Each structure stands twice: as structure tokens, then as C-alpha cells.
Amino acid sequence: MSPVLKLREHDEKKELLFELKYQMSLTTRQRFEMMMKKSKEIRDLLEKSGHRTPFEIIKRTEGSGRTEEIEDLILQSLKKLSYPRRRVSR
């Protein structure tokens, strides 16, 4: 079990010194084991929440995503828009 720091007031310097002292008390092997354990814990949480699922191939249905249809839709929407005419001064 790792030691616990208890402070009456927030003190970043004391927290940092405590963390460094604790990390220095560990061997390199222990630090790597902690890192691997934490990495596995994060990976498991990501898998549980669905963020590590493999990608899916989505097949298009007939008629979807054709460039001609998209161009027609864009042209129709542009025709519906009205733009104010500018006066040209000479």
C-alpha cells in the first residue's frame, strides 16, 4: 500500500515533494509495473465504454452518395437562395 499525504491546506510544494520521495523509494521495476498496471486499467475502462472497438466497414446502399445527385441537390438549394443585388457605380 502506498503512503497517503494528509494536509490541512492545499500545498503544491509538499505534494510534489511527497510524490517525488515516494517515486524515488521505488525500484525501476516497481515503477514500470505500476505504469503497466495503470495502462491496463485505462485500456479496460476504454473497452468497457466502447472507445476501443474496431472500426466497421459501412456499405453504401444503391443511390447514396452519387456525385450527380449531390450536385443536383446543391444547385437546387442555391437556386432557392436570393442574394441582394449590388449597385455598380461608375
A tleap script that builds the chain and sets N, CA, C and O, in Angstrom:
source leaprc.protein.ff14SB
mol = sequence {
  NMET SER PRO VAL LEU LYS LEU ARG GLU HIE
  ASP GLU LYS LYS GLU LEU LEU PHE GLU LEU
  LYS TYR GLN MET SER LEU THR THR ARG GLN
  ARG PHE GLU MET MET MET LYS LYS SER LYS
  GLU ILE ARG ASP LEU LEU GLU LYS SER GLY
  HIE ARG THR PRO PHE GLU ILE ILE LYS ARG
  THR GLU GLY SER GLY ARG THR GLU GLU ILE
  GLU ASP LEU ILE LEU GLN SER LEU LYS LYS
  LEU SER TYR PRO ARG ARG ARG VAL SER CARG
}
set mol.1.N position { 0.840 -1.170 0.000 }
set mol.1.CA position { 0.000 0.000 0.000 }
set mol.1.C position { 0.887 1.235 0.000 }
set mol.1.O position { 1.844 1.323 0.770 }
set mol.2.N position { 0.568 2.179 -0.860 }
set mol.2.CA position { 1.369 3.392 -0.927 }
set mol.2.C position { 0.983 4.358 0.195 }
set mol.2.O position { -0.155 4.353 0.664 }
set mol.3.N position { 1.926 5.174 0.612 }
set mol.3.CA position { 1.639 6.122 1.696 }
set mol.3.C position { 0.647 7.195 1.259 }
set mol.3.O position { 0.478 7.457 0.068 }
set mol.4.N position { 0.004 7.801 2.230 }
set mol.4.CA position { -1.006 8.820 1.959 }
set mol.4.C position { -0.573 10.119 2.620 }
set mol.4.O position { -0.163 10.132 3.780 }
set mol.5.N position { -0.667 11.204 1.871 }
set mol.5.CA position { -0.312 12.514 2.394 }
set mol.5.C position { -1.579 13.220 2.874 }
set mol.5.O position { -2.552 13.342 2.130 }
set mol.6.N position { -1.555 13.679 4.115 }
set mol.6.CA position { -2.696 14.420 4.659 }
set mol.6.C position { -2.237 15.825 5.008 }
set mol.6.O position { -1.302 16.009 5.787 }
set mol.7.N position { -2.902 16.813 4.425 }
set mol.7.CA position { -2.579 18.214 4.685 }
set mol.7.C position { -3.836 18.960 5.106 }
set mol.7.O position { -4.938 18.651 4.653 }
set mol.8.N position { -3.659 19.935 5.971 }
set mol.8.CA position { -4.804 20.765 6.375 }
set mol.8.C position { -5.174 21.739 5.254 }
set mol.8.O position { -6.352 22.016 5.032 }
set mol.9.N position { -4.174 22.250 4.558 }
set mol.9.CA position { -4.389 23.198 3.474 }
set mol.9.C position { -3.665 22.712 2.229 }
set mol.9.O position { -2.694 21.961 2.318 }
set mol.10.N position { -4.142 23.142 1.071 }
set mol.10.CA position { -3.530 22.756 -0.200 }
set mol.10.C position { -2.122 23.343 -0.297 }
set mol.10.O position { -1.931 24.546 -0.117 }
set mol.11.N position { -1.141 22.488 -0.582 }
set mol.11.CA position { 0.243 22.936 -0.711 }
set mol.11.C position { 0.905 22.113 -1.811 }
set mol.11.O position { 1.264 20.955 -1.602 }
set mol.12.N position { 1.064 22.724 -2.986 }
set mol.12.CA position { 1.619 22.006 -4.135 }
set mol.12.C position { 3.049 21.550 -3.906 }
set mol.12.O position { 3.426 20.458 -4.330 }
set mol.13.N position { 3.844 22.368 -3.244 }
set mol.13.CA position { 5.246 22.001 -2.999 }
set mol.13.C position { 5.341 20.735 -2.147 }
set mol.13.O position { 6.128 19.836 -2.443 }
set mol.14.N position { 4.541 20.674 -1.097 }
set mol.14.CA position { 4.561 19.490 -0.227 }
set mol.14.C position { 4.058 18.256 -0.982 }
set mol.14.O position { 4.591 17.159 -0.812 }
set mol.15.N position { 3.032 18.443 -1.813 }
set mol.15.CA position { 2.513 17.318 -2.598 }
set mol.15.C position { 3.569 16.795 -3.560 }
set mol.15.O position { 3.768 15.586 -3.677 }
set mol.16.N position { 4.247 17.715 -4.251 }
set mol.16.CA position { 5.279 17.323 -5.202 }
set mol.16.C position { 6.442 16.629 -4.502 }
set mol.16.O position { 6.921 15.596 -4.970 }
set mol.17.N position { 6.895 17.185 -3.393 }
set mol.17.CA position { 7.991 16.560 -2.641 }
set mol.17.C position { 7.599 15.167 -2.147 }
set mol.17.O position { 8.402 14.236 -2.191 }
set mol.18.N position { 6.376 15.037 -1.683 }
set mol.18.CA position { 5.887 13.738 -1.213 }
set mol.18.C position { 5.883 12.725 -2.367 }
set mol.18.O position { 6.330 11.590 -2.205 }
set mol.19.N position { 5.374 13.150 -3.533 }
set mol.19.CA position { 5.321 12.249 -4.691 }
set mol.19.C position { 6.718 11.860 -5.152 }
set mol.19.O position { 6.968 10.693 -5.453 }
set mol.20.N position { 7.627 12.824 -5.210 }
set mol.20.CA position { 8.997 12.513 -5.628 }
set mol.20.C position { 9.683 11.566 -4.645 }
set mol.20.O position { 10.371 10.629 -5.051 }
set mol.21.N position { 9.495 11.813 -3.375 }
set mol.21.CA position { 10.088 10.935 -2.359 }
set mol.21.C position { 9.552 9.510 -2.502 }
set mol.21.O position { 10.305 8.542 -2.408 }
set mol.22.N position { 8.264 9.397 -2.725 }
set mol.22.CA position { 7.665 8.074 -2.895 }
set mol.22.C position { 8.193 7.396 -4.158 }
set mol.22.O position { 8.551 6.219 -4.121 }
set mol.23.N position { 8.247 8.125 -5.275 }
set mol.23.CA position { 8.746 7.542 -6.522 }
set mol.23.C position { 10.212 7.114 -6.404 }
set mol.23.O position { 10.616 6.094 -6.962 }
set mol.24.N position { 10.989 7.893 -5.682 }
set mol.24.CA position { 12.404 7.546 -5.503 }
set mol.24.C position { 12.572 6.322 -4.616 }
set mol.24.O position { 13.591 5.636 -4.696 }
set mol.25.N position { 11.597 6.042 -3.780 }
set mol.25.CA position { 11.700 4.872 -2.914 }
set mol.25.C position { 11.425 3.577 -3.676 }
set mol.25.O position { 11.731 2.489 -3.188 }
set mol.26.N position { 10.848 3.694 -4.876 }
set mol.26.CA position { 10.528 2.515 -5.678 }
set mol.26.C position { 11.691 2.143 -6.578 }
set mol.26.O position { 12.484 2.997 -6.973 }
set mol.27.N position { 11.784 0.862 -6.896 }
set mol.27.CA position { 12.778 0.436 -7.874 }
set mol.27.C position { 12.222 0.715 -9.273 }
set mol.27.O position { 11.034 0.986 -9.447 }
set mol.28.N position { 13.105 0.641 -10.251 }
set mol.28.CA position { 12.673 0.853 -11.631 }
set mol.28.C position { 11.621 -0.174 -12.024 }
set mol.28.O position { 10.637 0.153 -12.688 }
set mol.29.N position { 11.836 -1.405 -11.612 }
set mol.29.CA position { 10.873 -2.468 -11.907 }
set mol.29.C position { 9.494 -2.152 -11.316 }
set mol.29.O position { 8.472 -2.340 -11.976 }
set mol.30.N position { 9.475 -1.674 -10.076 }
set mol.30.CA position { 8.204 -1.345 -9.428 }
set mol.30.C position { 7.489 -0.207 -10.151 }
set mol.30.O position { 6.267 -0.229 -10.299 }
set mol.31.N position { 8.256 0.787 -10.599 }
set mol.31.CA position { 7.648 1.909 -11.321 }
set mol.31.C position { 7.042 1.439 -12.639 }
set mol.31.O position { 5.941 1.849 -13.007 }
set mol.32.N position { 7.777 0.566 -13.353 }
set mol.32.CA position { 7.246 0.050 -14.614 }
set mol.32.C position { 6.023 -0.830 -14.384 }
set mol.32.O position { 5.075 -0.792 -15.168 }
set mol.33.N position { 6.040 -1.619 -13.318 }
set mol.33.CA position { 4.869 -2.449 -13.006 }
set mol.33.C position { 3.648 -1.578 -12.711 }
set mol.33.O position { 2.539 -1.891 -13.145 }
set mol.34.N position { 3.853 -0.486 -11.972 }
set mol.34.CA position { 2.754 0.446 -11.694 }
set mol.34.C position { 2.228 1.068 -12.993 }
set mol.34.O position { 1.020 1.193 -13.195 }
set mol.35.N position { 3.164 1.451 -13.867 }
set mol.35.CA position { 2.781 2.058 -15.131 }
set mol.35.C position { 1.989 1.074 -15.997 }
set mol.35.O position { 0.975 1.444 -16.588 }
set mol.36.N position { 2.446 -0.160 -16.068 }
set mol.36.CA position { 1.755 -1.173 -16.880 }
set mol.36.C position { 0.377 -1.476 -16.293 }
set mol.36.O position { -0.594 -1.648 -17.031 }
set mol.37.N position { 0.298 -1.540 -14.970 }
set mol.37.CA position { -0.978 -1.802 -14.305 }
set mol.37.C position { -1.977 -0.678 -14.600 }
set mol.37.O position { -3.143 -0.936 -14.897 }
set mol.38.N position { -1.505 0.568 -14.516 }
set mol.38.CA position { -2.372 1.719 -14.773 }
set mol.38.C position { -2.782 1.758 -16.253 }
set mol.38.O position { -3.925 2.091 -16.568 }
set mol.39.N position { -1.865 1.423 -17.152 }
set mol.39.CA position { -2.188 1.385 -18.582 }
set mol.39.C position { -3.268 0.348 -18.865 }
set mol.39.O position { -4.194 0.607 -19.633 }
set mol.40.N position { -3.153 -0.826 -18.246 }
set mol.40.CA position { -4.160 -1.873 -18.415 }
set mol.40.C position { -5.507 -1.421 -17.861 }
set mol.40.O position { -6.551 -1.682 -18.459 }
set mol.41.N position { -5.478 -0.740 -16.716 }
set mol.41.CA position { -6.709 -0.229 -16.109 }
set mol.41.C position { -7.411 0.769 -17.039 }
set mol.41.O position { -8.629 0.715 -17.209 }
set mol.42.N position { -6.638 1.674 -17.634 }
set mol.42.CA position { -7.211 2.666 -18.559 }
set mol.42.C position { -7.746 1.977 -19.810 }
set mol.42.O position { -8.830 2.313 -20.286 }
set mol.43.N position { -6.993 1.012 -20.347 }
set mol.43.CA position { -7.437 0.276 -21.537 }
set mol.43.C position { -8.745 -0.456 -21.266 }
set mol.43.O position { -9.653 -0.443 -22.098 }
set mol.44.N position { -8.842 -1.096 -20.098 }
set mol.44.CA position { -10.073 -1.805 -19.739 }
set mol.44.C position { -11.261 -0.851 -19.633 }
set mol.44.O position { -12.367 -1.177 -20.066 }
set mol.45.N position { -11.028 0.332 -19.053 }
set mol.45.CA position { -12.095 1.326 -18.959 }
set mol.45.C position { -12.532 1.804 -20.341 }
set mol.45.O position { -13.723 1.986 -20.594 }
set mol.46.N position { -11.554 2.008 -21.239 }
set mol.46.CA position { -11.888 2.425 -22.602 }
set mol.46.C position { -12.688 1.352 -23.329 }
set mol.46.O position { -13.660 1.660 -24.020 }
set mol.47.N position { -12.280 0.091 -23.176 }
set mol.47.CA position { -13.013 -1.008 -23.809 }
set mol.47.C position { -14.423 -1.108 -23.249 }
set mol.47.O position { -15.376 -1.343 -23.992 }
set mol.48.N position { -14.555 -0.932 -21.953 }
set mol.48.CA position { -15.860 -1.019 -21.309 }
set mol.48.C position { -16.804 0.062 -21.828 }
set mol.48.O position { -18.002 -0.176 -21.982 }
set mol.49.N position { -16.259 1.255 -22.098 }
set mol.49.CA position { -17.103 2.349 -22.571 }
set mol.49.C position { -17.199 2.404 -24.094 }
set mol.49.O position { -17.816 3.320 -24.637 }
set mol.50.N position { -16.601 1.441 -24.789 }
set mol.50.CA position { -16.763 1.320 -26.236 }
set mol.50.C position { -15.822 2.148 -27.079 }
set mol.50.O position { -16.062 2.316 -28.274 }
set mol.51.N position { -14.750 2.673 -26.492 }
set mol.51.CA position { -13.835 3.521 -27.261 }
set mol.51.C position { -12.719 2.754 -27.946 }
set mol.51.O position { -11.943 3.344 -28.698 }
set mol.52.N position { -12.619 1.461 -27.705 }
set mol.52.CA position { -11.557 0.693 -28.352 }
set mol.52.C position { -12.118 -0.382 -29.275 }
set mol.52.O position { -11.410 -1.320 -29.639 }
set mol.53.N position { -13.364 -0.251 -29.646 }
set mol.53.CA position { -13.930 -1.240 -30.563 }
set mol.53.C position { -13.348 -1.011 -31.953 }
set mol.53.O position { -13.081 0.131 -32.329 }
set mol.54.N position { -13.151 -2.072 -32.714 }
set mol.54.CA position { -12.580 -1.912 -34.051 }
set mol.54.C position { -13.553 -1.169 -34.967 }
set mol.54.O position { -14.762 -1.159 -34.736 }
set mol.55.N position { -13.005 -0.554 -35.998 }
set mol.55.CA position { -13.843 0.193 -36.921 }
set mol.55.C position { -14.730 -0.768 -37.712 }
set mol.55.O position { -14.423 -1.952 -37.846 }
set mol.56.N position { -15.811 -0.245 -38.222 }
set mol.56.CA position { -16.731 -1.046 -39.013 }
set mol.56.C position { -16.736 -0.542 -40.446 }
set mol.56.O position { -16.633 0.660 -40.688 }
set mol.57.N position { -16.855 -1.461 -41.395 }
set mol.57.CA position { -16.974 -1.080 -42.791 }
set mol.57.C position { -18.453 -0.880 -43.076 }
set mol.57.O position { -19.265 -1.787 -42.894 }
set mol.58.N position { -18.785 0.313 -43.523 }
set mol.58.CA position { -20.181 0.639 -43.810 }
set mol.58.C position { -20.359 0.610 -45.317 }
set mol.58.O position { -19.693 1.347 -46.045 }
set mol.59.N position { -21.257 -0.242 -45.780 }
set mol.59.CA position { -21.504 -0.344 -47.215 }
set mol.59.C position { -22.589 0.646 -47.603 }
set mol.59.O position { -23.590 0.800 -46.902 }
set mol.60.N position { -22.378 1.309 -48.718 }
set mol.60.CA position { -23.369 2.252 -49.217 }
set mol.60.C position { -24.498 1.495 -49.907 }
set mol.60.O position { -24.294 0.471 -50.558 }
set mol.61.N position { -25.676 2.036 -49.739 }
set mol.61.CA position { -26.803 1.452 -50.456 }
set mol.61.C position { -26.883 2.080 -51.830 }
set mol.61.O position { -26.281 3.127 -52.069 }
set mol.62.N position { -27.605 1.465 -52.723 }
set mol.62.CA position { -27.734 1.972 -54.084 }
set mol.62.C position { -28.327 3.370 -54.059 }
set mol.62.O position { -29.331 3.623 -53.392 }
set mol.63.N position { -27.701 4.264 -54.786 }
set mol.63.CA position { -28.228 5.616 -54.911 }
set mol.63.C position { -27.721 6.584 -53.869 }
set mol.63.O position { -28.040 7.771 -53.935 }
set mol.64.N position { -26.957 6.130 -52.928 }
set mol.64.CA position { -26.472 7.065 -51.905 }
set mol.64.C position { -25.066 7.512 -52.246 }
set mol.64.O position { -24.217 6.704 -52.623 }
set mol.65.N position { -24.833 8.788 -52.110 }
set mol.65.CA position { -23.504 9.331 -52.288 }
set mol.65.C position { -23.056 9.512 -53.724 }
set mol.65.O position { -21.865 9.703 -53.968 }
set mol.66.N position { -23.955 9.460 -54.668 }
set mol.66.CA position { -23.557 9.685 -56.054 }
set mol.66.C position { -23.300 11.164 -56.262 }
set mol.66.O position { -24.052 12.012 -55.782 }
set mol.67.N position { -22.242 11.461 -56.974 }
set mol.67.CA position { -21.864 12.859 -57.139 }
set mol.67.C position { -22.903 13.654 -57.919 }
set mol.67.O position { -23.122 14.830 -57.626 }
set mol.68.N position { -23.550 13.032 -58.912 }
set mol.68.CA position { -24.552 13.759 -59.689 }
set mol.68.C position { -25.720 14.183 -58.803 }
set mol.68.O position { -26.219 15.302 -58.913 }
set mol.69.N position { -26.149 13.282 -57.927 }
set mol.69.CA position { -27.267 13.594 -57.040 }
set mol.69.C position { -26.891 14.700 -56.064 }
set mol.69.O position { -27.700 15.578 -55.763 }
set mol.70.N position { -25.674 14.651 -55.580 }
set mol.70.CA position { -25.219 15.672 -54.639 }
set mol.70.C position { -25.141 17.029 -55.335 }
set mol.70.O position { -25.562 18.044 -54.781 }
set mol.71.N position { -24.596 17.039 -56.557 }
set mol.71.CA position { -24.519 18.293 -57.308 }
set mol.71.C position { -25.901 18.862 -57.563 }
set mol.71.O position { -26.106 20.069 -57.431 }
set mol.72.N position { -26.856 18.009 -57.930 }
set mol.72.CA position { -28.222 18.468 -58.179 }
set mol.72.C position { -28.827 19.084 -56.913 }
set mol.72.O position { -29.481 20.124 -56.981 }
set mol.73.N position { -28.610 18.447 -55.769 }
set mol.73.CA position { -29.136 18.973 -54.509 }
set mol.73.C position { -28.527 20.332 -54.185 }
set mol.73.O position { -29.226 21.237 -53.729 }
set mol.74.N position { -27.241 20.474 -54.417 }
set mol.74.CA position { -26.564 21.743 -54.141 }
set mol.74.C position { -27.088 22.829 -55.068 }
set mol.74.O position { -27.374 23.940 -54.622 }
set mol.75.N position { -27.218 22.517 -56.365 }
set mol.75.CA position { -27.717 23.506 -57.319 }
set mol.75.C position { -29.140 23.930 -56.988 }
set mol.75.O position { -29.471 25.111 -57.090 }
set mol.76.N position { -29.990 22.980 -56.591 }
set mol.76.CA position { -31.364 23.309 -56.227 }
set mol.76.C position { -31.406 24.228 -55.011 }
set mol.76.O position { -32.189 25.177 -54.968 }
set mol.77.N position { -30.563 23.941 -54.026 }
set mol.77.CA position { -30.563 24.786 -52.828 }
set mol.77.C position { -30.006 26.170 -53.137 }
set mol.77.O position { -30.444 27.152 -52.538 }
set mol.78.N position { -29.047 26.272 -54.060 }
set mol.78.CA position { -28.506 27.574 -54.436 }
set mol.78.C position { -29.531 28.405 -55.193 }
set mol.78.O position { -29.585 29.623 -55.019 }
set mol.79.N position { -30.347 27.768 -56.030 }
set mol.79.CA position { -31.375 28.486 -56.784 }
set mol.79.C position { -32.425 29.072 -55.854 }
set mol.79.O position { -32.996 30.123 -56.143 }
set mol.80.N position { -32.682 28.394 -54.733 }
set mol.80.CA position { -33.698 28.862 -53.785 }
set mol.80.C position { -33.234 30.087 -53.004 }
set mol.80.O position { -34.055 30.877 -52.538 }
set mol.81.N position { -31.931 30.242 -52.861 }
set mol.81.CA position { -31.402 31.371 -52.113 }
set mol.81.C position { -31.500 32.639 -52.951 }
set mol.81.O position { -31.261 32.604 -54.158 }
set mol.82.N position { -31.846 33.745 -52.328 }
set mol.82.CA position { -31.881 35.020 -53.045 }
set mol.82.C position { -30.796 35.923 -52.490 }
set mol.82.O position { -30.643 36.064 -51.276 }
set mol.83.N position { -30.067 36.516 -53.372 }
set mol.83.CA position { -28.980 37.394 -52.983 }
set mol.83.C position { -29.341 38.830 -53.340 }
set mol.83.O position { -29.885 39.076 -54.416 }
set mol.84.N position { -29.050 39.776 -52.461 }
set mol.84.CA position { -29.318 41.180 -52.798 }
set mol.84.C position { -28.379 41.626 -53.915 }
set mol.84.O position { -27.199 41.276 -53.926 }
set mol.85.N position { -28.920 42.407 -54.854 }
set mol.85.CA position { -28.094 42.856 -55.972 }
set mol.85.C position { -27.310 44.092 -55.564 }
set mol.85.O position { -27.800 44.953 -54.833 }
set mol.86.N position { -26.101 44.155 -56.048 }
set mol.86.CA position { -25.239 45.295 -55.759 }
set mol.86.C position { -25.400 46.337 -56.853 }
set mol.86.O position { -25.584 46.007 -58.025 }
set mol.87.N position { -25.328 47.574 -56.461 }
set mol.87.CA position { -25.363 48.665 -57.427 }
set mol.87.C position { -23.914 48.937 -57.849 }
set mol.87.O position { -23.008 49.029 -57.022 }
set mol.88.N position { -23.744 49.056 -59.109 }
set mol.88.CA position { -22.412 49.347 -59.624 }
set mol.88.C position { -22.348 50.831 -59.936 }
set mol.88.O position { -23.115 51.331 -60.758 }
set mol.89.N position { -21.448 51.526 -59.291 }
set mol.89.CA position { -21.305 52.973 -59.529 }
set mol.89.C position { -20.132 53.197 -60.466 }
set mol.89.O position { -19.062 52.604 -60.330 }
set mol.90.N position { -20.384 54.085 -61.429 }
set mol.90.CA position { -19.327 54.388 -62.406 }
set mol.90.C position { -18.924 55.803 -62.358 }
set mol.90.O position { -18.048 56.222 -63.114 }
savepdb mol mol.pdb
quit
